[in-house]
Amino acid sequence: MRLYFLALGTLLIVCVGCAHDGQQLLETNKNRYYAPPAAALQHPGPMVGGPGPGVMQVGHQVPGPPMGAMGAAPGGAPFVCPPGTGGAVVTTSQVRFLGPEGMHVGWQIGGGFAENQLMAPGRYNFRQAATYRLKFSNIPGREGLVVYPSLHIYPTHPTTAAYLEHNALPLRVNDEDLDQVETNNFVTKVIYLPDAKYQELAIAGVEELVSTRLAPGLDPVTEADRRGTIMAVLRMGNMDLEMPGQPGQLGEVRGANGEIVQTQYADGEKGQHIAPVPVGSHEGIGRGGVPSDMMVGTSGGPGQPAYDPISGVNGVPQYGMPYVGTPIGLPGPPHIPLGRPAGLQSITLRNTTDYQVSGPVEDMLIDVRHEPGIRMPEPVKYIQYTEKHPGYQASDLSVPAWAQQ
Amino acid sequence: MLPKQTLSAMIAIIGVLFCSWAGAEDRHFLMNAQTMPTGEAARWSLMTNPQKYGYFQPVEISLPSAGHVSFYQGSPQSPVLTQAPSQAGMMVGHTYRVRISGMPEYPGVELYPTIELLDRLHPPEGEAENFPIPIELTREEIQIVLQERMVTKVVYLEQPEFAVPFEQGAQIHVEDLPVKTNLIQAADERGRPMAIVRIGGRIPDPMSPNDEFYSRSPIKISPAR
């Protein structure tokens, strides 16, 4: 009986063992390698930016064997690593406004709008990592309708760099979107480059997710982020940003005699073209939301210039101001009597608020995981090089193809 | 005669060995033409083989019938207009942006493909100009680009043992592969990858002529042939 079970177990290993050897219970596909992300591959060597040990900087000399006559650099220049043209270079995304045809596209320029800068179909290069306020007017079939959407241009990601270098992002506002806006709905359009497993066609192309065509409760930005890499988001509602008399930067400004004063204005139909001014910038945190390599850790924040308060510069109060600052943001007591040199030397603030707040975290643990994990082959440690030469006899003659008449 | 227990153990060992053989690992390809930024594969190629640096590899660009190919010599303001098929010497490891225009089938259409040079050919001495890397833009590819999509091609030097078993006609053999396929890996399995060609619909912005759109890689324009 024992021998019977041993033979049965052996048969099981032979038949099933090839497909499941135990490791597959932990790994979905054991025989596949997974390269590091494209962002890491942009930094050959330690796969991180530098300067640092082993980091190959663009333009630096790369160690290697001496160059022969065929590989010598022109003019005897040393070998330098050519800069990649993607990722680190492209900082604009070209948006192509496809329609409705004849629609005028303008954008905010600080305290006003530059009108009629484009007419659909038209295109423009927007700087990345910024949000712009657009103005759609003269929409065919929609007399009097003016829409002020915001356009968030995402920074280049290594997976989208090649696409953005070669393609414009198609953006079409259709009748359904405008109907939704006119019926007090909010429309979000997300343009993303789907991952290969989500691409249905054989040729790479962007796809678009619209909030009004998704099931209720689904966030188009989250859904697009799950399916691929987001390149632009257009958010559109029926808010009027140029109402007469509204407070704020874009409100109507009237002069002393009641006349309307244009603080900033440009009209593309008069040949006045002004670049859009972002209403929100995301450049401070680096490319793709990741802090840049060279970061100065100061009170200015990641990616921001160091904040060194100098009296009287950049909003820092002048020396001798009658009011002093406090650590909680409230103005302190004045130096009285006024008109004399500041004499106050100490302030005591007592916070008597009842509070129940947890203590600070002393040890934090963050688990980071790639799915699938990175798996690379072992380095080469043996090479067998074999050259096969044809054998000829005395009467044979071999003529290369290029030399044959 | 072997005892029964010993026989069973031998069968088990053979089974395990067979499993190990069947699970042999595939080759690994770090680079992917579709998901890597333009220029990265060429940069890696040059860093792993610095002897290729400084070599101007002739590249010939041909269009479906006729048209113009413009090369840029360090500045977008001074394009060199040539009649297709056009030939230029491009440095291995660099990426080049060219302009395609004047195609009679597509009036008014301008395309700006990039050519990323991964490797070089080894022609006989003095014959380099007669052995350029051929880059052909077909009607099908241009149609796809005009539909707001992007085409990525990898041009490779055929390995004689795996050559396509029919005579090459006037056009180069083109194989369409699914989007999930790593084109560099597919080209490497068929021969030696030489260049990556990417074609899309983006054109330079007339309002910012100094943008990063153009390449400034060294180039040698070949005289008209």
Interface residues (C-beta under 8 A of the other chain):
Chain A: L3 L6 A7 G9 T10 I13 V14 G17 C18 D21 K30 N31 R32 Y33 A35 A38 L41 Q42 P44 M56 V62 G64 P65 M67 G68 M70 G71 A72 A73 P74 A77 F79 C81 P82 P83 G84 T85 G86 G87 A88 V89 V90 T91 T92 Q94 R96 R123 Y124 N125 T156 P158 T159 A161 A162 Y163 L164 E165 H166 N167 A168 P170 A196 K197 Q199 L201 A202 I203 A204 G205 V206 H273 A275 M376 P377 P400 W402
Chain B: K4 Q5 S8 I11 A12 I14 G15 V16 F18 C19 A22 G23 A24 E25 D26 R27 H28 F29 L30 M31 N32 Q34 T35 M36 P37 T38 G39 E40 A42 R43 W44 L46 M47 P50 Q51 K52 Y53 G54 Y55 M91 G93 H94 T95 Y112 P113 T114 P123 P124 E127 N130 F131 I144 Q147 E148 R149 M150 V151 T152 D176 L177 P178 V179 K180 R198 I199 G200 G201 R202 I203 D205 M207 S208 D211 E212 S215 S217 P218
